[in-house]
């Protein structure tokens, strides 16, 4: 998505990606696991909000 980049904190990104893999591609910050929580989740795509901070706005 334009205007965002991957979080520069490599250790944090690794933890989030590990959590995403454990949840079969779903956002580790979401309790439910359905089509709307596949990373990048619908909230990020529609609202530009990445709850887990994997993607952050470009400053």
PDBQT receptor file of N, H, CA, C and O in Angstrom, charges set to zero:
ATOM      1  N   UNK A   1       0.840  -1.169   0.000  1.00  0.00    +0.000 N 
ATOM      2  CA  UNK A   1       0.000   0.000   0.000  1.00  0.00    +0.000 C 
ATOM      3  C   UNK A   1       0.891   1.240   0.000  1.00  0.00    +0.000 C 
ATOM      4  O   UNK A   1       1.875   1.306   0.736  1.00  0.00    +0.000 OA
ATOM      5  N   UNK A   2       0.546   2.202  -0.815  1.00  0.00    +0.000 N 
ATOM      6  H   UNK A   2      -0.254   2.148  -1.413  1.00  0.00    +0.000 HD
ATOM      7  CA  UNK A   2       1.326   3.434  -0.892  1.00  0.00    +0.000 C 
ATOM      8  C   UNK A   2       1.259   4.180   0.433  1.00  0.00    +0.000 C 
ATOM      9  O   UNK A   2       0.231   4.198   1.109  1.00  0.00    +0.000 OA
ATOM     10  N   UNK A   3       2.389   4.799   0.785  1.00  0.00    +0.000 N 
ATOM     11  H   UNK A   3       3.225   4.785   0.236  1.00  0.00    +0.000 HD
ATOM     12  CA  UNK A   3       2.441   5.594   1.993  1.00  0.00    +0.000 C 
ATOM     13  C   UNK A   3       2.848   4.823   3.229  1.00  0.00    +0.000 C 
ATOM     14  O   UNK A   3       2.897   5.386   4.323  1.00  0.00    +0.000 OA
ATOM     15  N   UNK A   4       3.143   3.528   3.070  1.00  0.00    +0.000 N 
ATOM     16  H   UNK A   4       3.103   3.071   2.181  1.00  0.00    +0.000 HD
ATOM     17  CA  UNK A   4       3.548   2.695   4.194  1.00  0.00    +0.000 C 
ATOM     18  C   UNK A   4       4.830   1.955   3.863  1.00  0.00    +0.000 C 
ATOM     19  O   UNK A   4       5.168   1.748   2.697  1.00  0.00    +0.000 OA
ATOM     20  N   UNK A   5       5.537   1.561   4.914  1.00  0.00    +0.000 N 
ATOM     21  H   UNK A   5       5.262   1.729   5.861  1.00  0.00    +0.000 HD
ATOM     22  CA  UNK A   5       6.744   0.755   4.749  1.00  0.00    +0.000 C 
ATOM     23  C   UNK A   5       6.786  -0.278   5.866  1.00  0.00    +0.000 C 
ATOM     24  O   UNK A   5       6.063  -0.173   6.857  1.00  0.00    +0.000 OA
ATOM     25  N   UNK A   6       7.622  -1.252   5.695  1.00  0.00    +0.000 N 
ATOM     26  H   UNK A   6       8.209  -1.338   4.891  1.00  0.00    +0.000 HD
ATOM     27  CA  UNK A   6       7.808  -2.265   6.727  1.00  0.00    +0.000 C 
ATOM     28  C   UNK A   6       8.475  -1.623   7.933  1.00  0.00    +0.000 C 
ATOM     29  O   UNK A   6       9.375  -0.797   7.779  1.00  0.00    +0.000 OA
ATOM     30  N   UNK A   7       8.049  -1.990   9.108  1.00  0.00    +0.000 N 
ATOM     31  H   UNK A   7       7.318  -2.661   9.233  1.00  0.00    +0.000 HD
ATOM     32  CA  UNK A   7       8.632  -1.465  10.339  1.00  0.00    +0.000 C 
ATOM     33  C   UNK A   7      10.145  -1.709  10.311  1.00  0.00    +0.000 C 
ATOM     34  O   UNK A   7      10.571  -2.825  10.013  1.00  0.00    +0.000 OA
ATOM     35  N   UNK A   8      10.970  -0.697  10.613  1.00  0.00    +0.000 N 
ATOM     36  H   UNK A   8      10.625   0.210  10.856  1.00  0.00    +0.000 HD
ATOM     37  CA  UNK A   8      12.425  -0.867  10.548  1.00  0.00    +0.000 C 
ATOM     38  C   UNK A   8      13.017  -1.700  11.693  1.00  0.00    +0.000 C 
ATOM     39  O   UNK A   8      14.187  -2.079  11.638  1.00  0.00    +0.000 OA
ATOM     40  N   UNK A   9      12.227  -1.982  12.717  1.00  0.00    +0.000 N 
ATOM     41  H   UNK A   9      11.276  -1.673  12.762  1.00  0.00    +0.000 HD
ATOM     42  CA  UNK A   9      12.700  -2.782  13.855  1.00  0.00    +0.000 C 
ATOM     43  C   UNK A   9      12.680  -4.262  13.451  1.00  0.00    +0.000 C 
ATOM     44  O   UNK A   9      11.643  -4.922  13.528  1.00  0.00    +0.000 OA
ATOM     45  N   UNK A  10      13.825  -4.766  13.027  1.00  0.00    +0.000 N 
ATOM     46  H   UNK A  10      14.667  -4.230  12.964  1.00  0.00    +0.000 HD
ATOM     47  CA  UNK A  10      13.908  -6.126  12.477  1.00  0.00    +0.000 C 
ATOM     48  C   UNK A  10      13.490  -7.198  13.487  1.00  0.00    +0.000 C 
ATOM     49  O   UNK A  10      12.841  -8.174  13.110  1.00  0.00    +0.000 OA
ATOM     50  N   UNK A  11      13.847  -7.032  14.751  1.00  0.00    +0.000 N 
ATOM     51  H   UNK A  11      14.374  -6.238  15.057  1.00  0.00    +0.000 HD
ATOM     52  CA  UNK A  11      13.477  -8.008  15.776  1.00  0.00    +0.000 C 
ATOM     53  C   UNK A  11      11.954  -8.049  15.953  1.00  0.00    +0.000 C 
ATOM     54  O   UNK A  11      11.362  -9.122  16.072  1.00  0.00    +0.000 OA
ATOM     55  N   UNK A  12      11.335  -6.873  15.970  1.00  0.00    +0.000 N 
ATOM     56  H   UNK A  12      11.816  -6.001  15.874  1.00  0.00    +0.000 HD
ATOM     57  CA  UNK A  12       9.882  -6.791  16.102  1.00  0.00    +0.000 C 
ATOM     58  C   UNK A  12       9.194  -7.423  14.888  1.00  0.00    +0.000 C 
ATOM     59  O   UNK A  12       8.247  -8.196  15.034  1.00  0.00    +0.000 OA
ATOM     60  N   UNK A  13       9.674  -7.091  13.705  1.00  0.00    +0.000 N 
ATOM     61  H   UNK A  13      10.444  -6.464  13.587  1.00  0.00    +0.000 HD
ATOM     62  CA  UNK A  13       9.104  -7.639  12.473  1.00  0.00    +0.000 C 
ATOM     63  C   UNK A  13       9.194  -9.165  12.477  1.00  0.00    +0.000 C 
ATOM     64  O   UNK A  13       8.251  -9.846  12.076  1.00  0.00    +0.000 OA
ATOM     65  N   UNK A  14      10.316  -9.691  12.927  1.00  0.00    +0.000 N 
ATOM     66  H   UNK A  14      11.082  -9.137  13.253  1.00  0.00    +0.000 HD
ATOM     67  CA  UNK A  14      10.483 -11.141  12.994  1.00  0.00    +0.000 C 
ATOM     68  C   UNK A  14       9.435 -11.774  13.911  1.00  0.00    +0.000 C 
ATOM     69  O   UNK A  14       8.883 -12.826  13.591  1.00  0.00    +0.000 OA
ATOM     70  N   UNK A  15       9.164 -11.139  15.043  1.00  0.00    +0.000 N 
ATOM     71  H   UNK A  15       9.613 -10.284  15.303  1.00  0.00    +0.000 HD
ATOM     72  CA  UNK A  15       8.153 -11.660  15.977  1.00  0.00    +0.000 C 
ATOM     73  C   UNK A  15       6.766 -11.641  15.349  1.00  0.00    +0.000 C 
ATOM     74  O   UNK A  15       6.009 -12.604  15.478  1.00  0.00    +0.000 OA
ATOM     75  N   UNK A  16       6.433 -10.553  14.673  1.00  0.00    +0.000 N 
ATOM     76  H   UNK A  16       7.047  -9.771  14.568  1.00  0.00    +0.000 HD
ATOM     77  CA  UNK A  16       5.113 -10.452  14.046  1.00  0.00    +0.000 C 
ATOM     78  C   UNK A  16       4.973 -11.468  12.916  1.00  0.00    +0.000 C 
ATOM     79  O   UNK A  16       3.931 -12.110  12.784  1.00  0.00    +0.000 OA
ATOM     80  N   UNK A  17       6.001 -11.615  12.113  1.00  0.00    +0.000 N 
ATOM     81  H   UNK A  17       6.847 -11.093  12.220  1.00  0.00    +0.000 HD
ATOM     82  CA  UNK A  17       5.946 -12.591  11.016  1.00  0.00    +0.000 C 
ATOM     83  C   UNK A  17       5.844 -14.012  11.572  1.00  0.00    +0.000 C 
ATOM     84  O   UNK A  17       5.101 -14.830  11.030  1.00  0.00    +0.000 OA
ATOM     85  N   UNK A  18       6.570 -14.315  12.632  1.00  0.00    +0.000 N 
ATOM     86  H   UNK A  18       7.174 -13.650  13.072  1.00  0.00    +0.000 HD
ATOM     87  CA  UNK A  18       6.474 -15.628  13.269  1.00  0.00    +0.000 C 
ATOM     88  C   UNK A  18       5.048 -15.873  13.761  1.00  0.00    +0.000 C 
ATOM     89  O   UNK A  18       4.502 -16.960  13.574  1.00  0.00    +0.000 OA
ATOM     90  N   UNK A  19       4.444 -14.857  14.392  1.00  0.00    +0.000 N 
ATOM     91  H   UNK A  19       4.888 -13.974  14.544  1.00  0.00    +0.000 HD
ATOM     92  CA  UNK A  19       3.061 -14.977  14.850  1.00  0.00    +0.000 C 
ATOM     93  C   UNK A  19       2.092 -15.167  13.707  1.00  0.00    +0.000 C 
ATOM     94  O   UNK A  19       1.135 -15.934  13.815  1.00  0.00    +0.000 OA
ATOM     95  N   UNK A  20       2.337 -14.466  12.606  1.00  0.00    +0.000 N 
ATOM     96  H   UNK A  20       3.114 -13.842  12.518  1.00  0.00    +0.000 HD
ATOM     97  CA  UNK A  20       1.489 -14.591  11.425  1.00  0.00    +0.000 C 
ATOM     98  C   UNK A  20       1.583 -16.001  10.843  1.00  0.00    +0.000 C 
ATOM     99  O   UNK A  20       0.571 -16.584  10.452  1.00  0.00    +0.000 OA
ATOM    100  N   UNK A  21       2.780 -16.538  10.788  1.00  0.00    +0.000 N 
ATOM    101  H   UNK A  21       3.602 -16.064  11.106  1.00  0.00    +0.000 HD
ATOM    102  CA  UNK A  21       2.965 -17.905  10.281  1.00  0.00    +0.000 C 
ATOM    103  C   UNK A  21       2.279 -18.930  11.180  1.00  0.00    +0.000 C 
ATOM    104  O   UNK A  21       1.694 -19.895  10.689  1.00  0.00    +0.000 OA
ATOM    105  N   UNK A  22       2.347 -18.723  12.491  1.00  0.00    +0.000 N 
ATOM    106  H   UNK A  22       2.822 -17.939  12.890  1.00  0.00    +0.000 HD
ATOM    107  CA  UNK A  22       1.690 -19.641  13.436  1.00  0.00    +0.000 C 
ATOM    108  C   UNK A  22       0.177 -19.627  13.276  1.00  0.00    +0.000 C 
ATOM    109  O   UNK A  22      -0.495 -20.614  13.574  1.00  0.00    +0.000 OA
ATOM    110  N   UNK A  23      -0.353 -18.506  12.803  1.00  0.00    +0.000 N 
ATOM    111  H   UNK A  23       0.194 -17.705  12.561  1.00  0.00    +0.000 HD
ATOM    112  CA  UNK A  23      -1.797 -18.387  12.594  1.00  0.00    +0.000 C 
ATOM    113  C   UNK A  23      -2.175 -18.584  11.121  1.00  0.00    +0.000 C 
ATOM    114  O   UNK A  23      -3.215 -18.105  10.668  1.00  0.00    +0.000 OA
ATOM    115  N   UNK A  24      -1.332 -19.283  10.396  1.00  0.00    +0.000 N 
ATOM    116  H   UNK A  24      -0.487 -19.672  10.764  1.00  0.00    +0.000 HD
ATOM    117  CA  UNK A  24      -1.604 -19.609   8.982  1.00  0.00    +0.000 C 
ATOM    118  C   UNK A  24      -1.869 -18.377   8.123  1.00  0.00    +0.000 C 
ATOM    119  O   UNK A  24      -2.759 -18.391   7.272  1.00  0.00    +0.000 OA
ATOM    120  N   UNK A  25      -1.093 -17.305   8.346  1.00  0.00    +0.000 N 
ATOM    121  H   UNK A  25      -0.371 -17.294   9.037  1.00  0.00    +0.000 HD
ATOM    122  CA  UNK A  25      -1.196 -16.118   7.516  1.00  0.00    +0.000 C 
ATOM    123  C   UNK A  25      -2.128 -15.047   8.034  1.00  0.00    +0.000 C 
ATOM    124  O   UNK A  25      -2.275 -13.996   7.410  1.00  0.00    +0.000 OA
ATOM    125  N   UNK A  26      -2.763 -15.300   9.170  1.00  0.00    +0.000 N 
ATOM    126  H   UNK A  26      -2.644 -16.154   9.677  1.00  0.00    +0.000 HD
ATOM    127  CA  UNK A  26      -3.679 -14.320   9.748  1.00  0.00    +0.000 C 
ATOM    128  C   UNK A  26      -2.940 -13.403  10.705  1.00  0.00    +0.000 C 
ATOM    129  O   UNK A  26      -1.948 -13.796  11.318  1.00  0.00    +0.000 OA
ATOM    130  N   UNK A  27      -3.430 -12.179  10.829  1.00  0.00    +0.000 N 
ATOM    131  H   UNK A  27      -4.236 -11.859  10.331  1.00  0.00    +0.000 HD
ATOM    132  CA  UNK A  27      -2.829 -11.183  11.706  1.00  0.00    +0.000 C 
ATOM    133  C   UNK A  27      -2.756 -11.720  13.133  1.00  0.00    +0.000 C 
ATOM    134  O   UNK A  27      -3.767 -12.167  13.675  1.00  0.00    +0.000 OA
ATOM    135  N   UNK A  28      -1.567 -11.682  13.751  1.00  0.00    +0.000 N 
ATOM    136  H   UNK A  28      -0.746 -11.319  13.311  1.00  0.00    +0.000 HD
ATOM    137  CA  UNK A  28      -1.436 -12.202  15.112  1.00  0.00    +0.000 C 
ATOM    138  C   UNK A  28      -2.127 -11.322  16.152  1.00  0.00    +0.000 C 
ATOM    139  O   UNK A  28      -2.293 -11.746  17.296  1.00  0.00    +0.000 OA
ATOM    140  N   UNK A  29      -2.527 -10.123  15.785  1.00  0.00    +0.000 N 
ATOM    141  H   UNK A  29      -2.392  -9.779  14.855  1.00  0.00    +0.000 HD
ATOM    142  CA  UNK A  29      -3.195  -9.207  16.717  1.00  0.00    +0.000 C 
ATOM    143  C   UNK A  29      -4.705  -9.420  16.767  1.00  0.00    +0.000 C 
ATOM    144  O   UNK A  29      -5.385  -8.872  17.634  1.00  0.00    +0.000 OA
ATOM    145  N   UNK A  30      -5.220 -10.205  15.849  1.00  0.00    +0.000 N 
ATOM    146  H   UNK A  30      -4.668 -10.651  15.145  1.00  0.00    +0.000 HD
ATOM    147  CA  UNK A  30      -6.658 -10.444  15.780  1.00  0.00    +0.000 C 
ATOM    148  C   UNK A  30      -7.024 -11.753  16.458  1.00  0.00    +0.000 C 
ATOM    149  O   UNK A  30      -6.323 -12.755  16.313  1.00  0.00    +0.000 OA
ATOM    150  N   UNK A  31      -8.127 -11.741  17.201  1.00  0.00    +0.000 N 
ATOM    151  H   UNK A  31      -8.697 -10.927  17.319  1.00  0.00    +0.000 HD
ATOM    152  CA  UNK A  31      -8.580 -12.948  17.888  1.00  0.00    +0.000 C 
ATOM    153  C   UNK A  31      -9.170 -13.933  16.883  1.00  0.00    +0.000 C 
ATOM    154  O   UNK A  31      -8.873 -15.127  16.919  1.00  0.00    +0.000 OA
ATOM    155  N   UNK A  32     -10.010 -13.417  15.987  1.00  0.00    +0.000 N 
ATOM    156  H   UNK A  32     -10.252 -12.448  15.957  1.00  0.00    +0.000 HD
ATOM    157  CA  UNK A  32     -10.634 -14.317  15.003  1.00  0.00    +0.000 C 
ATOM    158  C   UNK A  32      -9.694 -14.550  13.828  1.00  0.00    +0.000 C 
ATOM    159  O   UNK A  32      -8.784 -13.761  13.571  1.00  0.00    +0.000 OA
ATOM    160  N   UNK A  33      -9.929 -15.628  13.135  1.00  0.00    +0.000 N 
ATOM    161  H   UNK A  33     -10.668 -16.268  13.344  1.00  0.00    +0.000 HD
ATOM    162  CA  UNK A  33      -9.155 -15.957  11.937  1.00  0.00    +0.000 C 
ATOM    163  C   UNK A  33     -10.123 -16.258  10.805  1.00  0.00    +0.000 C 
ATOM    164  O   UNK A  33     -10.676 -17.354  10.717  1.00  0.00    +0.000 OA
ATOM    165  N   UNK A  34     -10.319 -15.277   9.949  1.00  0.00    +0.000 N 
ATOM    166  H   UNK A  34      -9.870 -14.386  10.021  1.00  0.00    +0.000 HD
ATOM    167  CA  UNK A  34     -11.167 -15.475   8.778  1.00  0.00    +0.000 C 
ATOM    168  C   UNK A  34     -10.562 -14.697   7.606  1.00  0.00    +0.000 C 
ATOM    169  O   UNK A  34      -9.443 -14.193   7.704  1.00  0.00    +0.000 OA
ATOM    170  N   UNK A  35     -11.288 -14.602   6.523  1.00  0.00    +0.000 N 
ATOM    171  H   UNK A  35     -12.197 -15.011   6.443  1.00  0.00    +0.000 HD
ATOM    172  CA  UNK A  35     -10.749 -13.938   5.329  1.00  0.00    +0.000 C 
ATOM    173  C   UNK A  35     -10.389 -12.474   5.567  1.00  0.00    +0.000 C 
ATOM    174  O   UNK A  35      -9.545 -11.925   4.859  1.00  0.00    +0.000 OA
ATOM    175  N   UNK A  36     -11.016 -11.835   6.552  1.00  0.00    +0.000 N 
ATOM    176  H   UNK A  36     -11.702 -12.281   7.128  1.00  0.00    +0.000 HD
ATOM    177  CA  UNK A  36     -10.750 -10.419   6.804  1.00  0.00    +0.000 C 
ATOM    178  C   UNK A  36      -9.468 -10.192   7.593  1.00  0.00    +0.000 C 
ATOM    179  O   UNK A  36      -8.978  -9.065   7.667  1.00  0.00    +0.000 OA
ATOM    180  N   UNK A  37      -8.917 -11.255   8.186  1.00  0.00    +0.000 N 
ATOM    181  H   UNK A  37      -9.314 -12.170   8.125  1.00  0.00    +0.000 HD
ATOM    182  CA  UNK A  37      -7.723 -11.101   9.014  1.00  0.00    +0.000 C 
ATOM    183  C   UNK A  37      -6.454 -11.642   8.367  1.00  0.00    +0.000 C 
ATOM    184  O   UNK A  37      -5.402 -11.679   9.005  1.00  0.00    +0.000 OA
ATOM    185  N   UNK A  38      -6.543 -12.062   7.103  1.00  0.00    +0.000 N 
ATOM    186  H   UNK A  38      -7.398 -12.031   6.585  1.00  0.00    +0.000 HD
ATOM    187  CA  UNK A  38      -5.335 -12.490   6.393  1.00  0.00    +0.000 C 
ATOM    188  C   UNK A  38      -4.433 -11.279   6.193  1.00  0.00    +0.000 C 
ATOM    189  O   UNK A  38      -4.905 -10.217   5.786  1.00  0.00    +0.000 OA
ATOM    190  N   UNK A  39      -3.167 -11.426   6.468  1.00  0.00    +0.000 N 
ATOM    191  H   UNK A  39      -2.784 -12.288   6.798  1.00  0.00    +0.000 HD
ATOM    192  CA  UNK A  39      -2.211 -10.330   6.371  1.00  0.00    +0.000 C 
ATOM    193  C   UNK A  39      -1.859 -10.049   4.902  1.00  0.00    +0.000 C 
ATOM    194  O   UNK A  39      -1.508 -10.978   4.174  1.00  0.00    +0.000 OA
ATOM    195  N   UNK A  40      -1.945  -8.812   4.461  1.00  0.00    +0.000 N 
ATOM    196  H   UNK A  40      -2.230  -8.058   5.052  1.00  0.00    +0.000 HD
ATOM    197  CA  UNK A  40      -2.399  -7.639   5.192  1.00  0.00    +0.000 C 
ATOM    198  C   UNK A  40      -3.910  -7.680   5.357  1.00  0.00    +0.000 C 
ATOM    199  O   UNK A  40      -4.644  -7.966   4.411  1.00  0.00    +0.000 OA
ATOM    200  N   UNK A  41      -4.363  -7.392   6.565  1.00  0.00    +0.000 N 
ATOM    201  H   UNK A  41      -3.767  -7.159   7.334  1.00  0.00    +0.000 HD
ATOM    202  CA  UNK A  41      -5.779  -7.537   6.905  1.00  0.00    +0.000 C 
ATOM    203  C   UNK A  41      -6.639  -6.466   6.237  1.00  0.00    +0.000 C 
ATOM    204  O   UNK A  41      -6.137  -5.466   5.725  1.00  0.00    +0.000 OA
ATOM    205  N   UNK A  42      -7.947  -6.707   6.258  1.00  0.00    +0.000 N 
ATOM    206  H   UNK A  42      -8.355  -7.520   6.673  1.00  0.00    +0.000 HD
ATOM    207  CA  UNK A  42      -8.890  -5.774   5.639  1.00  0.00    +0.000 C 
ATOM    208  C   UNK A  42      -8.827  -4.390   6.286  1.00  0.00    +0.000 C 
ATOM    209  O   UNK A  42      -8.975  -3.380   5.597  1.00  0.00    +0.000 OA
ATOM    210  N   UNK A  43      -8.609  -4.334   7.596  1.00  0.00    +0.000 N 
ATOM    211  H   UNK A  43      -8.488  -5.154   8.156  1.00  0.00    +0.000 HD
ATOM    212  CA  UNK A  43      -8.542  -3.039   8.283  1.00  0.00    +0.000 C 
ATOM    213  C   UNK A  43      -7.394  -2.197   7.716  1.00  0.00    +0.000 C 
ATOM    214  O   UNK A  43      -7.538  -0.992   7.509  1.00  0.00    +0.000 OA
ATOM    215  N   UNK A  44      -6.268  -2.843   7.471  1.00  0.00    +0.000 N 
ATOM    216  H   UNK A  44      -6.152  -3.822   7.638  1.00  0.00    +0.000 HD
ATOM    217  CA  UNK A  44      -5.136  -2.125   6.892  1.00  0.00    +0.000 C 
ATOM    218  C   UNK A  44      -5.449  -1.689   5.464  1.00  0.00    +0.000 C 
ATOM    219  O   UNK A  44      -5.151  -0.559   5.078  1.00  0.00    +0.000 OA
ATOM    220  N   UNK A  45      -6.035  -2.564   4.696  1.00  0.00    +0.000 N 
ATOM    221  H   UNK A  45      -6.277  -3.482   5.010  1.00  0.00    +0.000 HD
ATOM    222  CA  UNK A  45      -6.327  -2.270   3.297  1.00  0.00    +0.000 C 
ATOM    223  C   UNK A  45      -7.373  -1.159   3.165  1.00  0.00    +0.000 C 
ATOM    224  O   UNK A  45      -7.227  -0.268   2.329  1.00  0.00    +0.000 OA
ATOM    225  N   UNK A  46      -8.420  -1.209   3.980  1.00  0.00    +0.000 N 
ATOM    226  H   UNK A  46      -8.538  -1.933   4.660  1.00  0.00    +0.000 HD
ATOM    227  CA  UNK A  46      -9.507  -0.232   3.836  1.00  0.00    +0.000 C 
ATOM    228  C   UNK A  46      -9.295   1.049   4.638  1.00  0.00    +0.000 C 
ATOM    229  O   UNK A  46      -9.672   2.130   4.186  1.00  0.00    +0.000 OA
ATOM    230  N   UNK A  47      -8.690   0.938   5.835  1.00  0.00    +0.000 N 
ATOM    231  H   UNK A  47      -8.384   0.059   6.202  1.00  0.00    +0.000 HD
ATOM    232  CA  UNK A  47      -8.556   2.099   6.713  1.00  0.00    +0.000 C 
ATOM    233  C   UNK A  47      -7.123   2.614   6.834  1.00  0.00    +0.000 C 
ATOM    234  O   UNK A  47      -6.898   3.690   7.389  1.00  0.00    +0.000 OA
ATOM    235  N   UNK A  48      -6.158   1.859   6.324  1.00  0.00    +0.000 N 
ATOM    236  H   UNK A  48      -6.341   0.985   5.873  1.00  0.00    +0.000 HD
ATOM    237  CA  UNK A  48      -4.771   2.263   6.438  1.00  0.00    +0.000 C 
ATOM    238  C   UNK A  48      -4.235   2.158   7.853  1.00  0.00    +0.000 C 
ATOM    239  O   UNK A  48      -3.334   2.904   8.236  1.00  0.00    +0.000 OA
ATOM    240  N   UNK A  49      -4.789   1.226   8.639  1.00  0.00    +0.000 N 
ATOM    241  H   UNK A  49      -5.521   0.620   8.327  1.00  0.00    +0.000 HD
ATOM    242  CA  UNK A  49      -4.360   1.036  10.029  1.00  0.00    +0.000 C 
ATOM    243  C   UNK A  49      -3.837  -0.379  10.220  1.00  0.00    +0.000 C 
ATOM    244  O   UNK A  49      -4.589  -1.347  10.105  1.00  0.00    +0.000 OA
ATOM    245  N   UNK A  50      -2.561  -0.493  10.508  1.00  0.00    +0.000 N 
ATOM    246  H   UNK A  50      -1.951   0.293  10.601  1.00  0.00    +0.000 HD
ATOM    247  CA  UNK A  50      -1.960  -1.795  10.788  1.00  0.00    +0.000 C 
ATOM    248  C   UNK A  50      -1.855  -1.919  12.305  1.00  0.00    +0.000 C 
ATOM    249  O   UNK A  50      -0.975  -1.327  12.929  1.00  0.00    +0.000 OA
ATOM    250  N   UNK A  51      -2.762  -2.696  12.888  1.00  0.00    +0.000 N 
ATOM    251  H   UNK A  51      -3.478  -3.177  12.382  1.00  0.00    +0.000 HD
ATOM    252  CA  UNK A  51      -2.836  -2.814  14.349  1.00  0.00    +0.000 C 
ATOM    253  C   UNK A  51      -1.579  -3.384  14.971  1.00  0.00    +0.000 C 
ATOM    254  O   UNK A  51      -1.224  -3.014  16.090  1.00  0.00    +0.000 OA
ATOM    255  N   UNK A  52      -0.902  -4.270  14.276  1.00  0.00    +0.000 N 
ATOM    256  H   UNK A  52      -1.190  -4.571  13.367  1.00  0.00    +0.000 HD
ATOM    257  CA  UNK A  52       0.282  -4.905  14.832  1.00  0.00    +0.000 C 
ATOM    258  C   UNK A  52       1.569  -4.121  14.535  1.00  0.00    +0.000 C 
ATOM    259  O   UNK A  52       2.650  -4.494  14.989  1.00  0.00    +0.000 OA
ATOM    260  N   UNK A  53       1.438  -3.036  13.772  1.00  0.00    +0.000 N 
ATOM    261  H   UNK A  53       0.559  -2.733  13.403  1.00  0.00    +0.000 HD
ATOM    262  CA  UNK A  53       2.571  -2.155  13.435  1.00  0.00    +0.000 C 
ATOM    263  C   UNK A  53       3.635  -2.834  12.581  1.00  0.00    +0.000 C 
ATOM    264  O   UNK A  53       4.800  -2.439  12.601  1.00  0.00    +0.000 OA
ATOM    265  N   UNK A  54       3.228  -3.863  11.825  1.00  0.00    +0.000 N 
ATOM    266  H   UNK A  54       2.282  -4.184  11.809  1.00  0.00    +0.000 HD
ATOM    267  CA  UNK A  54       4.138  -4.464  10.865  1.00  0.00    +0.000 C 
ATOM    268  C   UNK A  54       4.426  -3.465   9.753  1.00  0.00    +0.000 C 
ATOM    269  O   UNK A  54       5.559  -3.337   9.290  1.00  0.00    +0.000 OA
ATOM    270  N   UNK A  55       3.382  -2.763   9.334  1.00  0.00    +0.000 N 
ATOM    271  H   UNK A  55       2.461  -2.867   9.710  1.00  0.00    +0.000 HD
ATOM    272  CA  UNK A  55       3.502  -1.698   8.343  1.00  0.00    +0.000 C 
ATOM    273  C   UNK A  55       3.281  -0.371   9.043  1.00  0.00    +0.000 C 
ATOM    274  O   UNK A  55       2.319  -0.213   9.795  1.00  0.00    +0.000 OA
ATOM    275  N   UNK A  56       4.164   0.579   8.800  1.00  0.00    +0.000 N 
ATOM    276  H   UNK A  56       4.945   0.451   8.189  1.00  0.00    +0.000 HD
ATOM    277  CA  UNK A  56       4.043   1.890   9.424  1.00  0.00    +0.000 C 
ATOM    278  C   UNK A  56       4.027   2.968   8.349  1.00  0.00    +0.000 C 
ATOM    279  O   UNK A  56       4.558   2.768   7.257  1.00  0.00    +0.000 OA
ATOM    280  N   UNK A  57       3.412   4.120   8.659  1.00  0.00    +0.000 N 
ATOM    281  H   UNK A  57       2.980   4.282   9.547  1.00  0.00    +0.000 HD
ATOM    282  CA  UNK A  57       3.355   5.196   7.655  1.00  0.00    +0.000 C 
ATOM    283  C   UNK A  57       4.761   5.723   7.349  1.00  0.00    +0.000 C 
ATOM    284  O   UNK A  57       5.630   5.768   8.219  1.00  0.00    +0.000 OA
ATOM    285  N   UNK A  58       4.953   6.114   6.104  1.00  0.00    +0.000 N 
ATOM    286  H   UNK A  58       4.246   6.077   5.397  1.00  0.00    +0.000 HD
ATOM    287  CA  UNK A  58       6.201   6.761   5.704  1.00  0.00    +0.000 C 
ATOM    288  C   UNK A  58       6.108   8.209   6.180  1.00  0.00    +0.000 C 
ATOM    289  O   UNK A  58       5.127   8.903   5.912  1.00  0.00    +0.000 OA
ATOM    290  N   UNK A  59       7.115   8.639   6.870  1.00  0.00    +0.000 N 
ATOM    291  H   UNK A  59       7.911   8.075   7.088  1.00  0.00    +0.000 HD
ATOM    292  CA  UNK A  59       7.103  10.016   7.403  1.00  0.00    +0.000 C 
ATOM    293  C   UNK A  59       7.773  10.969   6.461  1.00  0.00    +0.000 C 
ATOM    294  O   UNK A  59       7.854  12.164   6.746  1.00  0.00    +0.000 OA
TER     295      UNK A  59
